[in-house]
Amino acid sequence: MARTSLAASKKRSEERRVLAGTLVGTTIEWYDFFIFAQLTATLLSPLFLEPLSKSNPGFGQILAFAMIGISFLFRPLGAIVAGHLGDKYGRKRILVATLIMMGAATALIGMLPTYAQIGVAAPLLLVLLRIVQGFSAGGEWGGAALMAVEHAPKNKRGYFGAYPQIGVPIGMILATGMLYILRTSMTPEQFGAWGWRIPFLLSVVLIVVGYLIRKAVEESPVFKQLALRKASEHTPLKQLFQTNTKEVIQAALIFISNNAAGYLVIAFFISYTTKVLGMPVAPVLLATTIGAVGWLIFTLVGGWLSDHLGRRNTFVIGYGIVFVWMIPMFMLIDTGSIFLYGLSVFVLTTGLGLSYGPQSAMYAEMFPAHIRYSGISIGYALGAILGGAFAATVAQILLEETGKSISIAIYIMVLTVISVAAVLWVGETKGNNLHVEDVDPELQATHDAAQRDQLT
């Protein structure tokens, strides 16, 4: 009895390390990403696109938002490279590499000279570092999602898979909270001159913490099974597109609405409320942070709910909220009330959370083990391009052309219909087998015995 109890205790301890490792990594990755996105909405255009920002502020803002999208174009490349290596050499080491790459690029952005200091080289270097960020982000999510889901008990895949997902709202809370503190503790001149660099540079500390936590996490048990196969797969990427192209397309389409609506919260709303509606920046940042708390809560709820109602049903409920809320949300935001803005974002994040929490589990259940890292990473990256990459840019263009925010609502509603159709196309995946079917029985028995000895 004591032996069994000790084994169960060690298993729970390892599960906690896995959840912490996937959570801390995605939190840091998205903190880095959101710092850039939110500063793009308020500051980076005049710093790095100075002449254009002065001569044509509207187009300068569109171009600044396009810098967010540029990094998304390199996510598929990061997904291909990380997915290929992760399927061949393991999830863990790739996760450590993507974490360090993202942190280094973010810290270097904090050291960049501005346009006033080095001219056109400033935006070019900024774009280069954004490409590095996009490349690393393309490989990060898939590995974190698989580490969580492949370690999970079968009846808790959705809940475990929600942990890397909540790294998004937590990263947003940290990023938005940091900007709020800085903007309220120094003058606008100080923030514009040097204060904006602080959140980028602080990512170095977060990277060290994340690295230490991830190094302590065990490799995915499914990948350990892959290592026991008699015939290992030498070209997982080639096999992916030979046998599972449809699933890659489905995964991309499922994500586009959530990602596009999410980037309205992350980047566009801050610019729209402060520059168009004239609301003060600090209260907007605070209200956005409160909205991100709702995103965190309902992402966990979405993962948990998908273990009970199924992945498909949870997605449909979440996307139904996003669709129905779009037009009322913009009507409330357009009143210029900071309270109604905060309420609008919070309600939106309920739908975002419910359509984001089940994603890790559903994607993992869509692909066989030997090509799973490649499949979910590439599907996620393509969905990010079609959805969030240029969502803020498209929203700004629609606003410039129509002068009406309802056009943005309709744009997101169309994407939501596409994503729901993709979810229904996939059907229910809950309970699909995640493990490797053709492992040599003797090797598997030896491996299982070694695992039991480690736990006891």
Long-range contacts (C-beta under 8 A, 24 or more apart in sequence): 3-456, 6-455, 6-456, 7-452, 7-455, 7-456, 10-454, 10-455, 10-456, 11-455, 14-151, 14-218, 15-151, 15-152, 15-160, 17-213, 17-216, 17-217, 17-218, 18-147, 18-148, 18-151, 18-160, 18-217, 18-218, 19-148, 19-160, 19-163, 20-213, 21-95, 21-147, 21-213, 21-214, 21-216, 21-217, 22-144, 22-145, 22-147, 22-148, 22-163, 22-164, 22-167, 23-163, 23-164, 23-166, 23-167, 23-170, 24-167, 24-209, 24-210, 24-213, 24-214, 25-95, 25-98, 25-99, 25-140, 25-144, 25-164, 25-167, 25-210, 25-213, 25-214, 26-140, 26-141, 26-144, 26-164, 26-165, 26-167, 26-168, 26-171, 27-167, 27-170, 27-171, 27-174, 27-206, 27-210, 28-99, 28-102, 28-103, 28-167, 28-171, 28-203, 28-206, 28-207, 28-209, 28-210, 29-98, 29-99, 29-102, 29-136, 29-137, 29-140, 29-141, 29-167, 29-171, 30-167, 30-168, 30-170, 30-171, 30-172, 30-175, 31-170, 31-171, 31-172, 31-174, 31-175, 31-203, 31-206, 32-102, 32-103, 32-105, 32-106, 32-133, 32-171, 32-200, 32-203, 33-71, 33-102, 33-133, 33-137, 33-171, 34-171, 34-172, 34-175, 34-176, 34-266, 35-106, 35-175, 35-178, 35-179, 35-199, 35-200, 35-203, 36-68, 36-106, 36-109, 36-130, 36-133, 36-200, 37-68, 37-263, 37-266, 37-267, 37-392, 38-175, 38-176, 38-179, 38-266, 38-267, 38-270, 38-285, 39-179, 39-196, 40-64, 40-65, 40-67, 40-68, 40-267, 41-65, 41-267, 41-268, 41-270, 41-271, 41-274, 41-392, 42-270, 42-271, 42-274, 42-281, 43-191, 43-192, 43-196, 44-126, 46-192, 47-114, 47-115, 47-116, 47-122, 47-192, 47-196, 48-114, 48-115, 48-122, 48-123, 48-126, 49-115, 49-123, 50-114, 50-115, 50-116, 51-115, 58-396, 58-400, 61-271, 61-275, 61-396, 62-393, 62-396, 62-397, 62-400, 65-267, 65-268, 65-271, 65-390, 65-392, 65-393, 65-396, 66-390, 66-393, 67-123, 67-126, 67-127, 67-130, 68-130, 68-263, 68-267, 68-389, 68-390, 68-392, 68-393, 69-389, 69-390, 69-392, 69-393, 70-127, 70-130, 70-131, 70-134, 71-130, 71-131, 71-133, 71-134, 71-137, 72-134, 72-381, 72-384, 72-385, 72-388, 72-389, 72-390, 73-134, 73-385, 73-389, 74-131, 74-134, 74-135, 74-138, 75-134, 75-135, 75-137, 75-138, 75-380, 75-381, 75-384, 75-385, 76-138, 76-378, 76-381, 76-382, 76-385, 77-135, 77-138, 78-134, 78-135, 78-136, 78-137, 78-138, 78-139, 78-377, 78-381, 79-138, 79-139, 79-142, 79-374, 79-377, 79-378, 79-380, 79-381, 80-138, 80-237, 80-374, 80-377, 80-378, 81-135, 81-139, 82-138, 82-139, 82-140, 82-142, 82-143, 82-373, 82-377, 83-139, 83-142, 83-236, 83-237, 83-240, 83-373, 83-374, 83-375, 83-376, 83-377, 83-378, 84-236, 84-237, 84-374, 86-139, 86-142, 86-143, 86-146, 86-373, 86-374, 86-377, 87-226, 87-233, 87-236, 87-237, 87-370, 87-371, 87-372, 87-373, 87-374, 88-232, 88-233, 88-234, 88-236, 90-219, 90-220, 90-223, 91-143, 91-146, 91-147, 91-150, 91-219, 91-220, 91-223, 91-373, 92-143, 92-147, 92-214, 92-217, 92-218, 92-219, 92-220, 94-139, 94-143, 94-373, 95-140, 95-143, 95-144, 95-147, 95-214, 96-211, 96-214, 96-215, 97-139, 98-136, 98-137, 98-139, 98-140, 98-143, 99-136, 99-140, 99-207, 99-210, 99-211, 99-214, 100-207, 100-211, 101-132, 101-135, 101-136, 102-132, 102-133, 102-136, 102-137, 102-140, 102-207, 103-203, 103-204, 103-206, 103-207, 103-210, 104-132, 104-207, 105-129, 105-130, 105-132, 105-133, 105-136, 106-133, 106-200, 106-203, 107-200, 107-201, 107-203, 107-204, 109-200, 110-197, 110-198, 110-199, 110-200, 110-201, 110-203, 111-197, 111-200, 111-201, 138-377, 138-381, 139-377, 141-376, 141-377, 141-380, 142-373, 142-374, 142-376, 142-377, 142-380, 143-373, 143-377, 145-359, 145-360, 145-363, 145-364, 145-376, 146-220, 146-222, 146-360, 146-364, 146-372, 146-373, 146-376, 147-217, 147-220, 148-360, 149-360, 149-361, 149-364, 149-434, 150-220, 150-221, 150-222, 150-223, 150-364, 150-434, 151-218, 151-220, 151-221, 152-361, 154-431, 155-307, 156-307, 157-307, 157-361, 157-364, 157-365, 157-430, 157-434, 158-302, 158-303, 158-304, 158-305, 158-306, 158-307, 158-311, 158-314, 158-357, 158-358, 158-361, 158-430, 159-300, 159-303, 159-304, 159-307, 160-303, 160-360, 160-361, 161-303, 161-357, 161-358, 161-359, 161-360, 161-361, 161-364, 162-299, 162-300, 162-302, 162-303, 162-304, 162-357, 162-358, 162-360, 163-303, 164-360, 165-299, 165-302, 165-303, 165-356, 165-357, 165-359, 165-360, 166-296, 166-299, 166-300, 168-262, 168-295, 168-299, 168-356, 169-292, 169-293, 169-295, 169-296, 169-299, 169-349, 169-353, 170-292, 170-296, 172-265, 172-266, 172-288, 172-289, 172-292, 172-295, 173-289, 173-292, 173-293, 173-296, 175-199, 176-285, 176-286, 176-288, 176-289, 176-292, 177-289, 178-202, 179-285, 180-282, 180-285, 180-286, 180-289, 183-281, 183-282, 183-285, 184-282, 222-369, 222-372, 222-434, 222-435, 222-436, 223-369, 224-447, 225-369, 225-435, 225-436, 225-439, 225-444, 225-447, 226-369, 226-370, 226-436, 228-436, 228-439, 228-440, 228-443, 228-444, 228-447, 229-370, 229-436, 229-438, 229-439, 229-440, 230-438, 230-440, 231-438, 233-370, 233-371, 236-370, 236-371, 236-373, 236-374, 237-371, 237-374, 239-370, 239-371, 240-367, 240-371, 240-374, 240-375, 240-378, 243-371, 244-367, 244-368, 244-371, 244-375, 247-366, 247-367, 247-375, 247-379, 247-426, 248-375, 248-378, 248-379, 248-382, 249-379, 249-382, 250-366, 250-379, 250-422, 250-425, 250-426, 251-363, 251-366, 251-375, 251-376, 251-378, 251-379, 251-380, 251-382, 251-383, 252-379, 252-380, 252-382, 252-383, 252-386, 253-383, 253-386, 253-418, 253-419, 253-421, 253-422, 253-425, 254-315, 254-359, 254-362, 254-383, 254-419, 254-422, 254-423, 254-426, 255-359, 255-379, 255-380, 255-383, 255-384, 255-387, 255-419, 256-383, 256-386, 256-387, 256-415, 256-418, 256-419, 257-319, 257-322, 257-355, 257-387, 257-412, 257-415, 257-416, 257-418, 257-419, 257-420, 258-318, 258-319, 258-322, 258-352, 258-355, 258-356, 258-359, 258-387, 258-419, 259-383, 259-384, 259-387, 259-388, 259-391, 260-387, 260-388, 260-391, 260-411, 260-412, 260-415, 261-322, 261-348, 261-351, 261-352, 261-391, 261-412, 261-415, 261-416, 262-352, 262-356, 262-388, 263-387, 263-388, 263-391, 263-392, 264-391, 264-392, 264-395, 264-408, 264-412, 265-291, 265-292, 265-295, 265-345, 265-348, 265-349, 265-352, 266-388, 266-392, 267-392, 268-391, 268-392, 268-395, 268-396, 268-408, 269-333, 269-341, 269-345, 271-392, 271-396, 272-333, 272-395, 272-399, 272-405, 273-333, 273-341, 276-399, 277-333, 277-334, 277-336, 278-336, 279-336, 279-338, 279-341, 280-338, 283-338, 284-338, 284-341, 286-342, 287-338, 287-341, 287-342, 287-345, 288-342, 288-345, 290-342, 290-345, 290-346, 291-342, 291-345, 291-346, 291-348, 291-349, 292-349, 294-345, 294-346, 294-347, 294-349, 294-350, 294-353, 295-349, 295-352, 295-353, 295-356, 296-353, 297-353, 298-349, 298-350, 298-351, 298-352, 298-353, 298-354, 298-357, 299-352, 299-353, 299-354, 299-356, 299-357, 300-353, 300-357, 301-353, 301-354, 301-357, 302-353, 302-354, 302-355, 302-356, 302-357, 302-358, 303-357, 303-358, 303-360, 303-361, 304-357, 305-354, 305-357, 305-358, 306-357, 306-358, 306-361, 306-362, 306-430, 307-361, 307-430, 310-428, 310-430, 311-358, 311-361, 311-362, 311-365, 311-428, 311-429, 311-430, 312-423, 312-424, 312-426, 312-427, 312-428, 312-429, 313-428, 314-354, 314-355, 314-357, 314-358, 315-354, 315-355, 315-358, 315-362, 315-419, 315-420, 315-423, 316-420, 316-423, 316-424, 317-354, 318-350, 318-351, 318-352, 318-353, 318-354, 318-355, 318-356, 319-351, 319-355, 319-416, 319-419, 319-420, 319-423, 320-351, 320-420, 321-347, 321-348, 321-350, 321-351, 321-354, 322-348, 322-351, 322-352, 322-355, 322-412, 322-416, 323-413, 323-416, 323-417, 323-420, 325-351, 326-409, 326-410, 326-412, 326-413, 326-416, 327-406, 327-409, 327-413, 329-409, 330-405, 330-406, 330-408, 330-409, 333-405, 334-405, 355-419, 361-429, 361-430, 362-426, 362-429, 364-434, 365-429, 365-430, 365-431, 365-432, 365-434, 366-426, 366-429, 366-432, 369-434, 369-435, 369-436, 370-436, 372-434, 387-415
